[in-house]
Amino acid sequence: MTSATMWEIEDVFFNQGLGAICGVDEAGRGPLAGPVCAAAVILPKHLEIPGLTDSKKLSDKRRRELFPEIQRQALAYGIGFASEKEIDEINILQATFLAMERALAQLCITPELALIDGNREKDFGIPVKTVIKGDSLSANIAAASILAKVSRDDLMLEMAREYPQYGFEVHKGYGTKAHYDALRLYGPCPIHRQTFLKKFYGGQ
């Protein structure tokens, strides 16, 4: 996908007279451990950052190269987390919205529209438009996906030092065979999502 087509969604709204448009995306809805992270980004109109696309399509090395570039060039950005305890208390969807809310609250510019990856939305106090596969279609959402993914990965690398027996540095909390093996051996640690482990323990 060329850089120009990554602005097609934003262009629809720019052509309606809107100014600041932000992209919002999350990382870490699926893992068994650690927080969910969200980012909100407002890029300058039609900014081209070579290689900008959905974070899942990029190598870790490439994401880490783009991360400071996005921070440097963005007009505004915010990064928010919702903890594993909040996920257990209010469920993963609501915790994801909470992380998004925290990311949006950090923006130094109030966006006129938030483009949110996926098909679920809530009232953030600003107009919202959901975009399915938005991280592959919108420059702002793609930028947010990279900030969220790298930020969460970094936090899980810290957690790996605190709880070395689980291999968080490799799987970042996702339910890999090695992670399930470690859970059988050591049981859960304080950053495991208890609600995500019910099925695992129920099936033992």
GUTORPA-509111 format. One record per atom (N, C-alpha, C, O): x, y negated, z negated. Coordinates in steps of 0.2 Angstrom, whole numbers, padded with zeros to 4 digits, always signed. Example, Ala and Ser with C-alpha at 12.3 -4.5 7.8 and 13.67 -1.06 7.14 Angstrom:
// residues 2
+0066+0028-0039 +0062+0022-0039 +0066+0016-0039 +0071+0017-0042 +0064+0011-0035 +0068+0005-0036 +0064+0000-0039 +0067-0006-0040 
//
This chain:
// residues 204
+0004+0006+0000 +0000+0000+0000 +0004-0006+0000 +0009-0007-0004 +0003-0011+0005 +0007-0017+0005 +0005-0022-0001 +0000-0021-0004 +0010-0026-0002 +0008-0031-0007 +0002-0035-0006 -0002-0037-0010 +0001-0037+0001 -0005-0041+0003 -0011-0038+0001 -0016-0041-0002 -0012-0031+0002 -0018-0028+0000 -0019-0027-0007 -0025-0026-0009 -0014-0028-0011 -0015-0027-0018 -0018-0034-0021 -0020-0034-0027 -0019-0039-0016 -0023-0045-0018 -0030-0045-0016 -0033-0050-0016 -0032-0040-0012 -0038-0040-0009 -0044-0041-0014 -0049-0045-0012 -0044-0038-0019 -0049-0038-0024 -0049-0045-0027 -0055-0048-0028 -0044-0048-0029 -0043-0054-0032 -0045-0060-0027 -0049-0065-0029 -0044-0059-0021 -0045-0064-0015 -0053-0065-0015 -0055-0070-0013 -0057-0059-0016 -0064-0060-0016 -0066-0065-0021 -0071-0069-0019 -0063-0065-0027 -0065-0070-0032 -0062-0077-0031 -0065-0082-0033 -0056-0077-0029 -0052-0083-0027 -0057-0087-0022 -0057-0093-0022 -0059-0083-0017 -0063-0086-0012 -0070-0089-0014 -0074-0093-0011 -0072-0087-0020 -0078-0089-0024 -0077-0095-0028 -0081-0098-0031 -0070-0097-0028 -0068-0103-0032 -0065-0102-0039 -0064-0106-0042 -0064-0095-0040 -0061-0094-0047 -0054-0095-0047 -0051-0095-0042 -0051-0097-0053 -0044-0098-0053 -0040-0092-0057 -0038-0088-0053 -0040-0093-0063 -0036-0088-0067 -0040-0081-0067 -0045-0081-0070 -0037-0076-0065 -0040-0069-0065 -0035-0065-0068 -0029-0065-0066 -0037-0061-0073 -0032-0056-0076 -0034-0049-0075 -0040-0048-0074 -0029-0045-0075 -0030-0038-0075 -0029-0035-0081 -0025-0037-0085 -0033-0030-0083 -0032-0026-0089 -0032-0019-0088 -0036-0016-0084 -0028-0015-0092 -0027-0008-0091 -0024-0005-0098 -0022-0009-0102 -0025+0001-0098 -0023+0005-0104 -0018+0010-0103 -0018+0013-0097 -0015+0013-0108 -0011+0019-0108 -0012+0023-0114 -0012+0020-0120 -0012+0029-0114 -0013+0033-0120 -0020+0035-0122 -0021+0036-0128 -0025+0036-0117 -0031+0038-0120 -0031+0045-0121 -0035+0047-0126 -0027+0049-0118 -0027+0056-0118 -0023+0060-0124 -0025+0065-0125 -0018+0057-0126 -0013+0060-0130 -0016+0063-0137 -0021+0060-0139 -0013+0068-0140 -0015+0070-0147 -0012+0066-0152 -0014+0067-0158 -0007+0062-0151 -0004+0058-0156 -0002+0051-0154 -0002+0049-0148 -0002+0046-0158 +0000+0039-0157 -0006+0035-0155 -0011+0037-0154 -0004+0028-0154 -0010+0024-0153 -0012+0024-0145 -0008+0027-0141 -0017+0020-0144 -0018+0018-0137 -0016+0011-0136 -0017+0007-0141 -0013+0009-0130 -0011+0003-0129 -0014+0000-0123 -0016+0003-0118 -0015-0007-0123 -0018-0010-0117 -0014-0016-0116 -0011-0019-0120 -0014-0019-0110 -0011-0025-0108 -0016-0029-0104 -0020-0026-0100 -0015-0035-0104 -0019-0040-0100 -0013-0045-0096 -0009-0047-0100 -0014-0046-0090 -0009-0050-0086 -0012-0054-0081 -0017-0052-0078 -0010-0061-0081 -0012-0065-0076 -0006-0067-0072 -0001-0070-0074 -0006-0065-0066 +0000-0066-0061 -0002-0072-0057 -0007-0074-0056 +0004-0076-0055 +0002-0081-0050 -0001-0079-0044 +0001-0073-0042 -0005-0083-0041 -0009-0081-0035 -0005-0078-0030 +0000-0082-0028 -0006-0072-0027 -0002-0069-0022 +0005-0068-0023 +0009-0067-0018 +0007-0068-0029 +0014-0066-0031 +0016-0059-0028 +0012-0054-0029 +0021-0058-0025 +0023-0052-0023 +0029-0049-0027 +0034-0052-0027 +0028-0044-0030 +0033-0040-0034 +0034-0034-0030 +0030-0029-0031 +0040-0033-0027 +0041-0027-0023 +0040-0020-0028 +0043-0020-0033 +0036-0016-0025 +0036-0009-0029 +0030-0009-0034 +0029-0004-0037 +0026-0015-0034 +0021-0015-0039 +0015-0011-0037 +0012-0012-0032 +0014-0006-0042 +0008-0002-0041 +0006+0002-0047 +0009+0000-0052 +0001+0006-0047 -0001+0010-0053 +0005+0013-0056 +0010+0016-0053 +0006+0012-0063 +0012+0014-0067 +0013+0022-0066 +0018+0024-0066 +0007+0026-0065 +0008+0033-0065 +0012+0035-0058 +0014+0041-0058 +0012+0031-0053 +0015+0033-0047 +0023+0031-0047 +0026+0032-0042 +0025+0028-0053 +0032+0025-0053 +0036+0030-0058 +0033+0033-0063 +0042+0030-0057 +0047+0034-0061 +0047+0029-0068 +0046+0023-0067 +0050+0032-0073 +0051+0029-0079 +0056+0023-0078 +0055+0018-0080 +0061+0025-0074 +0066+0020-0072 +0063+0014-0069 +0065+0008-0071 +0059+0015-0064 +0056+0010-0060 +0051+0005-0064 +0051-0001-0064 +0048+0009-0068 +0043+0005-0073 +0047+0000-0077 +0045-0005-0079 +0053+0003-0080 +0057-0001-0084 +0060-0007-0081 +0062-0012-0084 +0061-0006-0074 +0064-0012-0070 +0059-0017-0069 +0060-0023-0069 +0053-0015-0068 +0047-0020-0067 +0045-0023-0073 +0042-0029-0073 +0045-0020-0079 +0043-0022-0085 +0045-0030-0086 +0041-0034-0087 +0052-0031-0087 +0054-0038-0088 +0052-0043-0082 +0051-0049-0083 +0052-0040-0076 +0050-0044-0070 +0043-0047-0071 +0042-0053-0069 +0039-0042-0073 +0032-0044-0074 +0031-0049-0079 +0028-0055-0079 +0034-0048-0085 +0034-0053-0091 +0037-0060-0089 +0034-0065-0091 +0042-0060-0085 +0045-0066-0083 +0041-0070-0078 +0041-0076-0078 +0038-0066-0073 +0034-0070-0068 +0027-0071-0070 +0024-0076-0067 +0024-0068-0074 +0017-0069-0076 +0015-0076-0079 +0020-0078-0082 +0010-0078-0077 +0007-0085-0080 +0006-0083-0088 +0007-0088-0092 +0003-0077-0089 +0002-0076-0096 +0001-0068-0096 -0001-0065-0091 +0003-0065-0102 +0002-0058-0103 +0001-0057-0111 +0003-0060-0115 -0003-0051-0112 -0004-0049-0119 -0003-0042-0119 -0005-0038-0114 -0001-0039-0125 -0001-0032-0126 -0004-0030-0133 -0002-0033-0138 -0009-0026-0133 -0012-0024-0139 -0012-0016-0140 -0012-0013-0135 -0012-0014-0146 -0013-0007-0148 -0019-0006-0153 -0021-0011-0156 -0021+0000-0152 -0026+0002-0158 -0023+0009-0160 -0022+0013-0156 -0023+0009-0167 -0019+0015-0170 -0023+0021-0169 -0029+0022-0168 -0019+0027-0171 -0023+0033-0171 -0028+0034-0176 -0033+0037-0176 -0027+0030-0182 -0032+0030-0187 -0039+0026-0184 -0044+0029-0186 -0038+0021-0181 -0043+0017-0178 -0047+0022-0172 -0053+0022-0172 -0043+0026-0169 -0046+0030-0164 -0050+0035-0167 -0056+0037-0165 -0048+0038-0173 -0052+0043-0177 -0058+0040-0180 -0063+0043-0180 -0057+0034-0182 -0063+0030-0185 -0069+0028-0180 -0075+0029-0182 -0067+0025-0174 -0072+0022-0170 -0072+0026-0163 -0076+0024-0159 -0069+0031-0162 -0068+0035-0156 -0063+0032-0151 -0062+0026-0151 -0061+0035-0146 -0056+0033-0141 -0058+0028-0137 -0055+0023-0135 -0065+0028-0134 -0067+0023-0130 -0067+0016-0134 -0065+0011-0131 -0070+0016-0140 -0070+0009-0143 -0063+0007-0145 -0062+0001-0145 -0059+0012-0147 -0052+0010-0149 -0049+0007-0143 -0045+0002-0143 -0050+0010-0137 -0047+0007-0130 -0050+0000-0129 -0046-0005-0128 -0056-0002-0130 -0059-0008-0130 -0055-0013-0135 -0054-0019-0134 -0054-0010-0141 -0051-0014-0146 -0044-0016-0144 -0042-0022-0145 -0040-0012-0141 -0034-0013-0139 -0034-0019-0133 -0030-0023-0133 -0039-0018-0129 -0040-0023-0124 -0041-0030-0126 -0039-0035-0124 -0046-0030-0131 -0048-0036-0135 -0041-0039-0138 -0040-0046-0137 -0037-0036-0141 -0031-0038-0144 -0026-0041-0139 -0023-0046-0140 -0026-0037-0133 -0021-0040-0128 -0024-0046-0125 -0020-0051-0123 -0031-0047-0123 -0034-0053-0121 -0033-0059-0125 -0032-0064-0123 -0033-0057-0132 -0033-0063-0137 -0026-0066-0137 -0025-0072-0139 -0021-0062-0134 -0014-0065-0134 -0013-0070-0128 -0008-0073-0128 -0017-0070-0123 -0016-0074-0117 -0016-0081-0119 -0020-0083-0122 -0011-0085-0116 -0011-0092-0117 -0015-0096-0112 -0016-0102-0113 -0018-0092-0108 -0023-0095-0103 -0029-0091-0103 -0029-0085-0103 -0035-0095-0104 -0041-0091-0104 -0043-0089-0097 -0044-0094-0093 -0043-0083-0095 -0045-0081-0088 -0053-0082-0087 -0057-0082-0091 -0054-0084-0081 -0061-0085-0078 -0064-0078-0077 -0070-0077-0076 -0060-0073-0076 -0063-0066-0075 -0057-0061-0077 -0051-0062-0076 -0060-0055-0080 -0055-0050-0081 -0057-0044-0077 -0063-0042-0077 -0052-0042-0073 -0053-0035-0069 -0051-0030-0073 -0045-0029-0075 -0055-0025-0075 -0053-0019-0079 -0053-0013-0076 -0058-0011-0072 -0048-0009-0076 -0047-0003-0073 -0052+0002-0076 -0053+0003-0082 -0055+0006-0071 -0060+0011-0073 -0067+0009-0072 -0069+0004-0068 -0072+0012-0075 -0079+0011-0074 -0083+0009-0081 -0089+0009-0081 -0079+0008-0086 -0082+0006-0093 -0081-0001-0095 -0075-0003-0094 -0086-0005-0097 -0084-0012-0099 -0088-0013-0105 -0092-0010-0107 -0086-0019-0108 -0089-0021-0114 -0089-0029-0113 -0085-0032-0109 -0092-0032-0118 -0092-0040-0118 -0086-0042-0121 -0086-0042-0127 -0081-0045-0118 -0075-0048-0121 -0076-0056-0121 -0071-0059-0123 -0082-0058-0120 -0083-0065-0121 -0081-0069-0114 -0081-0075-0114 -0079-0065-0109 -0077-0068-0103 -0080-0064-0097 -0082-0058-0099 -0081-0066-0091 -0084-0062-0086 -0079-0056-0085 -0073-0057-0085 -0082-0050-0084 -0078-0044-0083 -0081-0040-0076 -0087-0040-0075 -0076-0037-0073 -0078-0033-0067 -0074-0027-0067 -0067-0027-0068 -0077-0021-0067 -0073-0015-0068 -0071-0013-0061 -0075-0014-0056 -0065-0010-0060 -0063-0008-0054 -0060-0001-0054 -0055+0001-0058 -0063+0004-0051 -0061+0011-0051 -0055+0012-0047 -0054+0009-0042 -0050+0015-0050 -0043+0016-0047 -0040+0009-0046 -0036+0008-0042 -0042+0004-0051 -0039-0003-0050 -0032-0004-0051 -0029-0008-0048 -0029+0001-0054 -0021+0001-0055 -0018+0002-0048 -0012+0000-0048 -0021+0005-0043 -0018+0006-0037 -0021+0000-0032 -0018+0000-0026 -0026-0004-0034 -0029-0008-0029 -0028-0016-0031 -0029-0020-0026 -0026-0017-0037 -0026-0024-0039 -0019-0026-0042 -0017-0022-0046 -0016-0031-0040 -0009-0033-0042 -0009-0034-0050 -0005-0032-0053 -0014-0038-0052 -0015-0039-0059 -0016-0033-0064 -0013-0032-0069 -0020-0028-0061 -0021-0022-0065 -0015-0018-0065 -0013-0015-0070 -0012-0017-0059 -0006-0013-0058 +0000-0016-0063 +0003-0012-0067 +0000-0023-0064 +0005-0026-0068 +0003-0024-0075 +0008-0022-0079 -0003-0024-0077 -0005-0023-0084 -0004-0015-0085 -0002-0013-0091 -0005-0011-0080 -0004-0004-0082 +0004-0002-0083 +0005+0002-0087 +0008-0006-0080 +0015-0005-0082 +0017-0008-0089 +0021-0004-0092 +0015-0014-0090 +0016-0016-0097 +0013-0012-0102 +0017-0010-0108 +0007-0009-0101 +0004-0005-0106 +0008+0002-0107 +0010+0004-0113 +0010+0005-0101 +0013+0011-0101 +0020+0011-0105 +0022+0015-0109 +0024+0006-0103 +0031+0005-0105 +0031+0004-0113 +0035+0006-0117 +0026-0001-0115 +0025-0003-0122 +0024+0004-0126 +0026+0004-0132 +0019+0008-0124 +0017+0013-0128 +0023+0019-0128 +0024+0022-0133 +0026+0020-0122 +0032+0024-0122 +0037+0022-0127 +0040+0027-0130 +0038+0016-0127 +0044+0014-0132 +0042+0015-0139 +0046+0017-0143 +0035+0014-0141 +0033+0015-0147 +0034+0023-0149 +0035+0025-0155 +0032+0027-0144 +0033+0034-0145 +0040+0037-0146 +0041+0042-0149 +0044+0033-0143 +0052+0034-0144 +0054+0033-0151 +0058+0037-0154 +0051+0028-0153 +0052+0026-0161 +0049+0032-0165 +0052+0034-0170 +0043+0034-0163 +0040+0039-0167 +0044+0046-0167 +0044+0050-0172 +0047+0047-0161 +0051+0053-0160 +0057+0053-0165 +0059+0058-0168 +0060+0047-0167 +0065+0047-0172 +0062+0048-0179 +0066+0051-0183 +0056+0046-0180 +0053+0047-0187 +0051+0054-0188 +0051+0057-0193 +0048+0057-0182 +0046+0064-0183 +0049+0068-0177 +0046+0070-0172 +0055+0070-0178 +0059+0073-0173 +0057+0080-0171 +0058+0082-0165 +0053+0083-0175 +0051+0090-0174 +0046+0091-0168 +0045+0096-0165 +0043+0085-0166 +0037+0086-0161 +0039+0085-0154 +0035+0087-0149 +0045+0082-0153 +0047+0081-0146 +0043+0075-0142 +0043+0075-0136 +0041+0070-0147 +0037+0064-0144 +0041+0061-0138 +0038+0058-0134 +0048+0061-0139 +0052+0057-0134 +0051+0060-0127 +0052+0057-0122 +0049+0067-0126 +0048+0070-0120 +0041+0069-0117 +0040+0067-0112 +0036+0071-0122 +0029+0071-0119 +0025+0065-0122 +0019+0065-0120 +0028+0061-0126 +0024+0055-0128 +0018+0056-0131 +0013+0052-0132 +0017+0062-0134 +0011+0063-0138 +0006+0067-0134 +0000+0069-0137 +0007+0068-0128 +0002+0072-0124 +0002+0079-0126 +0007+0082-0129 -0003+0083-0124 -0004+0090-0126 -0001+0095-0122 -0004+0099-0119 +0006+0095-0122 +0010+0100-0118 +0011+0106-0122 +0009+0106-0128 +0013+0111-0119 +0014+0118-0122 +0019+0117-0128 +0018+0119-0134 +0024+0113-0127 +0029+0112-0132 +0026+0108-0138 +0028+0109-0144 +0022+0103-0137 +0018+0100-0142 +0014+0104-0146 +0014+0104-0152 +0010+0108-0143 +0006+0113-0146 +0010+0118-0150 +0008+0120-0156 +0015+0120-0148 +0020+0125-0151 +0022+0121-0158 +0022+0125-0163 +0024+0115-0157 +0026+0111-0163 +0021+0111-0168 +0022+0111-0174 +0015+0109-0166 +0009+0109-0170 +0008+0115-0174 +0006+0115-0180 +0008+0121-0171 +0007+0127-0174 +0013+0128-0179 +0011+0131-0185 +0019+0126-0178 +0024+0127-0182 +0024+0122-0188 +0025+0125-0194 +0023+0116-0187 +0024+0111-0192 +0017+0108-0195 +0017+0104-0200 +0012+0109-0191 +0005+0106-0193 +0006+0098-0190 +0011+0096-0188 +0001+0095-0191 +0001+0088-0189 +0005+0083-0193 +0006+0084-0199 +0007+0077-0190 +0010+0072-0194 +0005+0066-0195 +0000+0066-0192 +0007+0061-0198 +0003+0055-0199 +0000+0052-0193 -0005+0048-0193 +0004+0052-0187 +0002+0049-0181 -0002+0053-0177 -0004+0051-0171 -0004+0059-0179 -0008+0063-0175 -0016+0061-0175 -0018+0059-0181 -0019+0061-0170 -0026+0060-0170 -0030+0066-0172 -0031+0071-0169 -0033+0065-0178 -0037+0071-0181 -0042+0073-0177 -0044+0079-0176 -0046+0068-0174 -0052+0070-0170 -0050+0074-0164 -0054+0077-0161 -0044+0073-0161 -0042+0076-0155 -0039+0083-0157 -0038+0087-0152 -0038+0085-0163 -0035+0091-0165 -0040+0096-0167 -0039+0102-0168 -0047+0094-0168 -0052+0098-0170 -0053+0105-0166 -0053+0110-0168 -0053+0103-0159 -0054+0109-0155 -0048+0114-0155 -0049+0120-0155 -0042+0111-0156 -0036+0115-0156 -0036+0119-0162 -0035+0125-0162 -0038+0117-0168 -0038+0120-0174 -0044+0125-0175 -0044+0130-0178 -0049+0123-0171 -0055+0127-0171 -0054+0133-0167 -0057+0139-0169 -0050+0133-0162 -0048+0139-0158 -0043+0143-0160 -0041+0148-0157 -0040+0142-0166 -0034+0146-0168 -0037+0152-0172 -0033+0156-0174 
//
